[in-house]
């Protein structure tokens, strides 16, 4: 996961494609490409540092860190426990999304049971270690893979009034993919999140996690997306809700685009129906990202220093920002 999340071990082409995807999708080619590359780099770096700290900390230290360093705006997630129905908390691969999952496990550890769905590590090797980390943080969560057994368990849990955390923007080639409008393109999107919501009659709660300069992250909770009524055709209801969620992502990414890790494959998993025109010079982005990574402190290049204490990490971040 760290390789995908941080891109610190990936190629310069991989990192440049991320920044190029931001430029193409948002039509912001007039902005400085080096500045865009740096924004992408800093988001990946900060998210990586937070996850490295959590991976090496005790449960007590993790809880203390989250209590002190997560700033939440929007509807109170604990209000979900006061509702008789279940809910789906939807977090895309955006910013510090794995620390966000850890935060949710902590948040609901003494309340409504939380279910977390992610792909089987046997199929997605980057997911290895997720469950061990999650179990170390709390004892009131259950974990599922998106197979027949997991799907049935999740639907039953939602109908019992429990809560599901899921990443709706995950992508695998499948016959069930939907094509939904997204940044003047038709994005191929997995229907699972909307399907669960419609099947169980529960809302989707979009949340976004942005890493901050001070080694914490901001959690934005947005208003619920409601499934259609019981008289609505199920296929149409799933499609409509999938479109609603994609539109929610588009609005959030437009406001703060640099945290989404899937910009690089947006073109391969979508089809354009509006041509913005022009071409993106990826070579310029590659050069800038080469420079950023070459000049970064040793800790940024994946050295053991990533496991330093929280205080040391804060000092290192402050020094790099001042450089």
FENMO-V220418 format. One record per residue. N is the residue number from 1. RES is the residue in one small letter. PHI is phi in whole degrees, 0 to 359 (NA if undefined). NEAR is the number of other ideal C-beta (glycine too) atoms within 8 Angstrom. Layout:
n=N res=RES phi=PHI near=NEAR
n=N res=RES phi=PHI near=NEAR
//
This chain:
n=1 res=x phi=NA near=10
n=2 res=x phi=299 near=10
n=3 res=x phi=297 near=10
n=4 res=x phi=284 near=8
n=5 res=x phi=293 near=13
n=6 res=x phi=268 near=12
n=7 res=x phi=60 near=12
n=8 res=x phi=289 near=13
n=9 res=x phi=255 near=7
n=10 res=x phi=273 near=7
n=11 res=x phi=280 near=5
n=12 res=x phi=296 near=9
n=13 res=x phi=299 near=8
n=14 res=x phi=298 near=10
n=15 res=x phi=292 near=18
n=16 res=x phi=294 near=14
n=17 res=x phi=297 near=11
n=18 res=x phi=300 near=13
n=19 res=x phi=295 near=15
n=20 res=x phi=296 near=13
n=21 res=x phi=297 near=14
n=22 res=x phi=300 near=14
n=23 res=x phi=298 near=14
n=24 res=x phi=294 near=12
n=25 res=x phi=294 near=12
n=26 res=x phi=264 near=10
n=27 res=x phi=62 near=7
n=28 res=x phi=248 near=8
n=29 res=x phi=299 near=8
n=30 res=x phi=288 near=3
n=31 res=x phi=284 near=8
n=32 res=x phi=295 near=5
n=33 res=x phi=297 near=12
n=34 res=x phi=302 near=8
n=35 res=x phi=293 near=8
n=36 res=x phi=294 near=15
n=37 res=x phi=301 near=15
n=38 res=x phi=292 near=10
n=39 res=x phi=299 near=9
n=40 res=x phi=298 near=14
n=41 res=x phi=302 near=12
n=42 res=x phi=293 near=9
n=43 res=x phi=296 near=13
n=44 res=x phi=297 near=14
n=45 res=x phi=297 near=12
n=46 res=x phi=299 near=15
n=47 res=x phi=297 near=17
n=48 res=x phi=298 near=13
n=49 res=x phi=297 near=12
n=50 res=x phi=299 near=14
n=51 res=x phi=294 near=14
n=52 res=x phi=299 near=11
n=53 res=x phi=298 near=12
n=54 res=x phi=298 near=13
n=55 res=x phi=299 near=8
n=56 res=x phi=260 near=6
n=57 res=x phi=263 near=10
n=58 res=x phi=284 near=5
n=59 res=x phi=302 near=8
n=60 res=x phi=297 near=6
n=61 res=x phi=293 near=9
n=62 res=x phi=297 near=14
n=63 res=x phi=298 near=10
n=64 res=x phi=296 near=8
n=65 res=x phi=299 near=12
n=66 res=x phi=295 near=12
n=67 res=x phi=299 near=7
n=68 res=x phi=269 near=6
n=69 res=x phi=234 near=10
n=70 res=x phi=250 near=10
n=71 res=x phi=256 near=9
n=72 res=x phi=253 near=10
n=73 res=x phi=235 near=7
n=74 res=x phi=97 near=8
n=75 res=x phi=305 near=9
n=76 res=x phi=287 near=6
n=77 res=x phi=297 near=12
n=78 res=x phi=293 near=8
n=79 res=x phi=297 near=8
n=80 res=x phi=298 near=11
n=81 res=x phi=285 near=8
n=82 res=x phi=271 near=5
n=83 res=x phi=270 near=8
n=84 res=x phi=289 near=3
n=85 res=x phi=269 near=9
n=86 res=x phi=282 near=13
n=87 res=x phi=202 near=14
n=88 res=x phi=246 near=16
n=89 res=x phi=267 near=13
n=90 res=x phi=254 near=13
n=91 res=x phi=237 near=14
n=92 res=x phi=285 near=12
n=93 res=x phi=283 near=9
n=94 res=x phi=220 near=14
n=95 res=x phi=65 near=12
n=96 res=x phi=274 near=13
n=97 res=x phi=285 near=14
n=98 res=x phi=288 near=11
n=99 res=x phi=303 near=14
n=100 res=x phi=297 near=14
n=101 res=x phi=300 near=13
n=102 res=x phi=297 near=14
n=103 res=x phi=300 near=11
n=104 res=x phi=296 near=13
n=105 res=x phi=297 near=15
n=106 res=x phi=294 near=12
n=107 res=x phi=300 near=9
n=108 res=x phi=259 near=15
n=109 res=x phi=294 near=11
n=110 res=x phi=249 near=4
n=111 res=x phi=231 near=8
n=112 res=x phi=299 near=9
n=113 res=x phi=296 near=10
n=114 res=x phi=252 near=15
n=115 res=x phi=246 near=15
n=116 res=x phi=240 near=15
n=117 res=x phi=247 near=12
n=118 res=x phi=211 near=9
n=119 res=x phi=288 near=10
n=120 res=x phi=303 near=8
n=121 res=x phi=302 near=10
n=122 res=x phi=294 near=3
n=123 res=x phi=264 near=5
n=124 res=x phi=232 near=8
n=125 res=x phi=304 near=5
n=126 res=x phi=294 near=7
n=127 res=x phi=275 near=11
n=128 res=x phi=298 near=7
n=129 res=x phi=96 near=9
n=130 res=x phi=302 near=13
n=131 res=x phi=295 near=7
n=132 res=x phi=300 near=7
n=133 res=x phi=296 near=11
n=134 res=x phi=298 near=14
n=135 res=x phi=292 near=9
n=136 res=x phi=289 near=7
n=137 res=x phi=275 near=12
n=138 res=x phi=209 near=11
n=139 res=x phi=237 near=5
n=140 res=x phi=248 near=10
n=141 res=x phi=241 near=14
n=142 res=x phi=239 near=9
n=143 res=x phi=237 near=10
n=144 res=x phi=222 near=11
n=145 res=x phi=259 near=9
n=146 res=x phi=279 near=8
n=147 res=x phi=254 near=7
n=148 res=x phi=303 near=5
n=149 res=x phi=298 near=8
n=150 res=x phi=293 near=11
n=151 res=x phi=298 near=10
n=152 res=x phi=297 near=8
n=153 res=x phi=297 near=11
n=154 res=x phi=292 near=13
n=155 res=x phi=298 near=11
n=156 res=x phi=298 near=8
n=157 res=x phi=296 near=13
n=158 res=x phi=296 near=16
n=159 res=x phi=291 near=9
n=160 res=x phi=279 near=7
n=161 res=x phi=95 near=9
n=162 res=x phi=269 near=11
n=163 res=x phi=241 near=13
n=164 res=x phi=244 near=16
n=165 res=x phi=252 near=12
n=166 res=x phi=212 near=13
n=167 res=x phi=252 near=10
n=168 res=x phi=291 near=12
n=169 res=x phi=268 near=11
n=170 res=x phi=297 near=8
n=171 res=x phi=222 near=10
n=172 res=x phi=223 near=6
n=173 res=x phi=297 near=4
n=174 res=x phi=204 near=6
n=175 res=x phi=290 near=3
n=176 res=x phi=269 near=6
n=177 res=x phi=300 near=10
n=178 res=x phi=254 near=11
n=179 res=x phi=250 near=8
n=180 res=x phi=237 near=11
n=181 res=x phi=296 near=8
n=182 res=x phi=198 near=12
n=183 res=x phi=51 near=9
n=184 res=x phi=61 near=6
n=185 res=x phi=225 near=13
n=186 res=x phi=255 near=10
n=187 res=x phi=271 near=13
n=188 res=x phi=278 near=9
n=189 res=x phi=229 near=14
n=190 res=x phi=292 near=12
n=191 res=x phi=271 near=12
n=192 res=x phi=304 near=10
n=193 res=x phi=299 near=14
n=194 res=x phi=294 near=16
n=195 res=x phi=298 near=9
n=196 res=x phi=300 near=15
n=197 res=x phi=297 near=15
n=198 res=x phi=288 near=13
n=199 res=x phi=294 near=9
n=200 res=x phi=262 near=11
n=201 res=x phi=67 near=9
n=202 res=x phi=236 near=12
n=203 res=x phi=279 near=11
n=204 res=x phi=259 near=15
n=205 res=x phi=250 near=15
n=206 res=x phi=287 near=13
n=207 res=x phi=225 near=14
n=208 res=x phi=224 near=13
n=209 res=x phi=239 near=16
n=210 res=x phi=247 near=13
n=211 res=x phi=294 near=12
n=212 res=x phi=257 near=10
n=213 res=x phi=295 near=6
n=214 res=x phi=264 near=7
n=215 res=x phi=71 near=13
n=216 res=x phi=234 near=11
n=217 res=x phi=214 near=17
n=218 res=x phi=266 near=11
n=219 res=x phi=250 near=13
n=220 res=x phi=255 near=12
n=221 res=x phi=261 near=12
n=222 res=x phi=252 near=11
n=223 res=x phi=303 near=5
n=224 res=x phi=294 near=8
n=225 res=x phi=257 near=13
n=226 res=x phi=262 near=5
n=227 res=x phi=287 near=12
n=228 res=x phi=289 near=9
n=229 res=x phi=287 near=4
n=230 res=x phi=295 near=4
n=231 res=x phi=273 near=3
n=232 res=x phi=278 near=8
n=233 res=x phi=304 near=5
n=234 res=x phi=298 near=8
n=235 res=x phi=297 near=6
n=236 res=x phi=293 near=9
n=237 res=x phi=296 near=13
n=238 res=x phi=296 near=13
n=239 res=x phi=294 near=12
n=240 res=x phi=300 near=9
n=241 res=x phi=292 near=15
n=242 res=x phi=297 near=14
n=243 res=x phi=297 near=10
n=244 res=x phi=299 near=9
n=245 res=x phi=290 near=15
n=246 res=x phi=299 near=13
n=247 res=x phi=295 near=10
n=248 res=x phi=297 near=11
n=249 res=x phi=299 near=12
n=250 res=x phi=300 near=10
n=251 res=x phi=298 near=8
n=252 res=x phi=292 near=13
n=253 res=x phi=291 near=13
n=254 res=x phi=297 near=7
n=255 res=x phi=287 near=6
n=256 res=x phi=209 near=7
n=257 res=x phi=278 near=11
n=258 res=x phi=281 near=10
n=259 res=x phi=261 near=13
n=260 res=x phi=281 near=11
n=261 res=x phi=272 near=12
n=262 res=x phi=256 near=12
n=263 res=x phi=301 near=15
n=264 res=x phi=292 near=10
n=265 res=x phi=252 near=9
n=266 res=x phi=301 near=14
n=267 res=x phi=292 near=7
n=268 res=x phi=281 near=5
n=269 res=x phi=250 near=9
n=270 res=x phi=212 near=11
n=271 res=x phi=232 near=6
n=272 res=x phi=283 near=7
n=273 res=x phi=237 near=6
n=274 res=x phi=226 near=6
n=275 res=x phi=265 near=4
n=276 res=x phi=288 near=7
n=277 res=x phi=82 near=3
n=278 res=x phi=84 near=5
n=279 res=x phi=232 near=3
n=280 res=x phi=264 near=9
n=281 res=x phi=275 near=7
n=282 res=x phi=294 near=10
n=283 res=x phi=302 near=7
n=284 res=x phi=297 near=9
n=285 res=x phi=295 near=16
n=286 res=x phi=300 near=12
n=287 res=x phi=299 near=8
n=288 res=x phi=294 near=12
n=289 res=x phi=291 near=14
n=290 res=x phi=303 near=9
n=291 res=x phi=297 near=8
n=292 res=x phi=299 near=11
n=293 res=x phi=287 near=13
n=294 res=x phi=292 near=6
n=295 res=x phi=266 near=5
n=296 res=x phi=290 near=10
n=297 res=x phi=298 near=8
n=298 res=x phi=307 near=7
n=299 res=x phi=298 near=10
n=300 res=x phi=288 near=10
n=301 res=x phi=271 near=9
n=302 res=x phi=84 near=6
n=303 res=x phi=284 near=7
n=304 res=x phi=303 near=4
n=305 res=x phi=300 near=8
n=306 res=x phi=298 near=10
n=307 res=x phi=266 near=6
n=308 res=x phi=295 near=8
n=309 res=x phi=290 near=5
n=310 res=x phi=304 near=10
n=311 res=x phi=296 near=6
n=312 res=x phi=295 near=8
n=313 res=x phi=296 near=13
n=314 res=x phi=301 near=10
n=315 res=x phi=295 near=8
n=316 res=x phi=295 near=12
n=317 res=x phi=295 near=13
n=318 res=x phi=299 near=8
n=319 res=x phi=294 near=9
n=320 res=x phi=293 near=10
n=321 res=x phi=295 near=7
n=322 res=x phi=282 near=5
n=323 res=x phi=291 near=4
//
